Amino acid sequence: MELDWAILDWAILDWAIIAVVGVVAGTLNTLVGGGTLLVLPLLVSLGIDPLVANGTNRICVAFQALVAGWTMNRGLQRSRGSKPQESPTIGWRPLMLVGGAAILGALAAVEIEHLDKSMFRQVMGGLLLVAVGAFLLPRPDPPLTDSPIATPGIKFYIGCLICGFYGGFIGAGVGALIVLLLTTSMRLSVIEAVRWKVWWVVAMSVASGLLYLSHGKFELAVAIVLIPSYGLGAYLGGKFALKGGERLLRPIVAILSALLALTFILQGNPVD
């Protein structure tokens, strides 16, 4: 693993922007999802190869999701006090499915990029715009607290594969898709869906991140800045996950992401 010395010549402002956006993205990924919609276009606009940006982000997101899961689990345990309530469980099979599908998604991204860098940029930019649209879709109302968890069916497992593949390919907005799947197919409450979502993200990000790493699609210098920024954002997002603010954050993130994705698509030649 080698440092890109050209990247180290960036101005202090560039590194500061990455750090600040990393904190914001980590918070958003935990609270409402969509942090990758900000990070990927930013890294590419700074001159990083799109696939390298994607691979680096996948590994950093795995750390962010671990911090978010730890923070939320501790918060739920404290809120339940001396009489802990049993949380619904959906088992280990979905984690295996999303992890395996994420590897396939990462392989697809690597192969497309090898065939045509320009096409990969167009595909990634288009997916970012689609993710923005999905990000803006209204979420379902939380189920009643006494509503029993549903039994997983074939549609649920197909949804797991779709989420995993997309999470490995690019991952932007995948958290919102997972929450939607868990609240509709499994009838989990939103808070329980978010709690499970972060562990799904860990599984798919570790699996796809290792594949990107094995292909050299990783930038250590950027990860050194992004990982602690993501971690801080995840901690803040976990703390405030139950305090609202989604209605204000969602349109702001969507507008910024759409503008960045459009500039991403309309850029001329691919980054060498």
N, C-alpha and C positions, 0 to 999 in steps of 0.2 A: 504494500500500500504506500503510494508516494504522494507527496504534496505537490500541488500545481503551483509553482513559484510565481506564475503570472497572476494567479488569484491573490497571492499574498501582497501584491503591489496595489491592490485596491485601496481607495481612500478610506480613512477612518469612518467617514460618513456612510460608506457602503456597508461596512461591517455593523455600524450602529443601526442602520435600517433593517438589516437581516435580524439582528437581535430583537429589536422592537417588534417587528412583524412576527417573529417566532413566538414571542410572549402572547401577542394577540391571537395568533393562529392556534396555539396550544389551548388557550382559554375557549376559543370558539369550537375547536374540535370536541372539547368536553361538554360545553354548555349547549351549543346548538348545532355543531358540526360545520364543516365547510372551510376549516383553516387551510387545507391544502389548496383551495381555490385562490388564496392569496400568495402562498409560498412559492408554488411552482412557477407562475408567470414572473414573479420577482426575480427568482434565481436565473431564469432564462434571459430576462431583460438585462441582467448583469453580465451576460456572456457565457454562462455555463451551458454545456450541451444538454438538451432536454432530457435524454435518457439518464445522464449522470445526475441531473437535478432530481429526477424521479426516484432513482435508486437511493440517493442520499436521503431524500425526504422519507422514504419508506422506513429506513432504519431509525431515523430520528422520531418518526411517529410511533414506532414500537415502544420507545422509551417513554414518550409522552403518555401513551395509553396505560402503561404500567403505573406511572405516577397517578394518573387520574383514577384508575381502579383502586389503588391503595387508599387514596384520599377519600373516595366515595364509600368504600367499605368501612373505613374507620368512622366516617361521619354517620353512616346508617347505624352502626353498632352503638355509638354514643346516643343517638336520638332515641333508640329503642330501650336504653337504660338497662335496668336490672331484669327486665322481663322481655328478653329478645324474642322477636317474631321470626318464624321460619320463612325465609325467602323462597320464592318459587324457583325451581331448578329446571333447566332444559337439557341437561346432560352434556356429555362430551362429544357426541357424534357431530353436532353442528360445528364445533371447533375444528374437528378433523376435516370436515368438508370445506370450510372456508379456507383453511390453511392449504389444503391440496389444490383447490381451485385457484388460489392466489399464485401458486407456483406456475400454473399453466398461464395465468394472465401475464405474469412477468416474462415468461418465455415468449409469449406472443408479442409483447412490446419490444423485446430484444431483437426478435426476428424481423419485425417490420422496420425497425430502425436500421438494421443491417442492410435491408433491401433498398430502402430509400429514405434518407434523413429528412428530406423535404416533406415526403408523405407522412412520416411520423409526426412532424410538427403540425401538419394540418389535422391529422387524426386527434392528436392530443388537444389542440385548440378547440376542435369541434366538440370533443367530449367535455371539455371544461364548460362550454356554453350549455350543453345538455345538462350538466350537473347543476349549473346555476338555475335552470328551469325547474329541475327536480327539487332543488334547495328551497325554492319559493312556494312549492305546493303546500297547501295547508295540511297540518298533521291531524290525525284522528283524535277525537276526544278520548281522554283516559278512560279505561274501563272501570266499572265499579270495583271497589276494593274487595268485595266478597265474591267477585267473579272468578270462577276456578280457571286455572291455567289449562289451555287446550292441549289436546294430544297432537304431537307433530304428525303431519301428513305429507303426501308426495309433493304438494304445492310448496309447503314450507321448505322441504329439502331442496327443491329446485331453486327456490329463492336464496337458499344458502350458497348454492353453486354460483348463481349469478352475482351475488354480492362478493363472494370470494374472488371470482375471476376479475371483476371490475376493480376490486381493491388491489389486486396484484398488478393490473395493467396501469392504473393511474391513481385510483383511490380518492380522487377529489369528490367530496360529498357522500362517500360511501356510508358514513355514520348515520346520515339521515335515512338512507335506504334500509339500513339494519334496524333502526328504531321503528320505522314503518312496518317492516316485516314482523317484528316481535310484538308490536302492539295490535296488529290486525290478525295475524295467523295464530299467535300464541296467547293473545288477550292479556299480555303483561301490562302493568301500569307503566306510565312513561318513565318514572324514576327507576323502576326495575329494568325496563328496556335499555335505558341509558347505562345502567350499571353493567348489564350483560354485554352491551355494545362495545364497551372499552376492551373487554377481554377477547371478543371476536377480532377487534382491530389489532390487538397484540398478536394473535395467532396468524392473521394474514400478513401483517407487516413484517414479522420475524421471518416467515416462510419466503415471501417475495424478496425481502431485503437481503437475505443470504444469497439468493440466486443472483440478484443484481451485483452483490459484492463479489461473487465468484466470477462474474464477467467483467470486473473492473469498473463497473458503473457506480462509482462512489467517490465523493470528494471529502477527504478527511478534514481539510481546513474549514469547510462550511459546516460540517457536522459538529466540530468543536464549539462553534458558536450556536448552532441551532439546538443541540441537545439540551444544554442548561436553559435556554430560552423556552423551548417547548415544555421542559419540566416545570418551570415556574408558572407558565400559562396553564398547564394541566392542574397544578395545585390550586390556583385561583379559580379555575373553572369548576373543579370538584367542590370547592367551598361554597360557590354561589349557584350550583346547579339547581337548587330548589328555590331560588330567590327571584326568578323571572328575568325580564329584560329581553326576552327572545324577540318580541314584536318590533323592538327598536333595532336590534342588531341584524336581524335577518335581511331587511331591504338594503341596509348599508353595505353589508358583505356582498350581496348579490350584485349591486351596481358596480362596486369596485372590481369584483371578479370578472364581470362581463366586459368591462372596459379593458382590463388587462388581457383577457382571453382574445379579444378582437385584435389588439395590437400584436399579440402573439401570432395569430393566424396571418395577419397582413404584413408581417415582417418579410423582408426579401429572401435572401439566401439563408440556408440553415447554418447554425453555428458550427465552425470546424473544431 
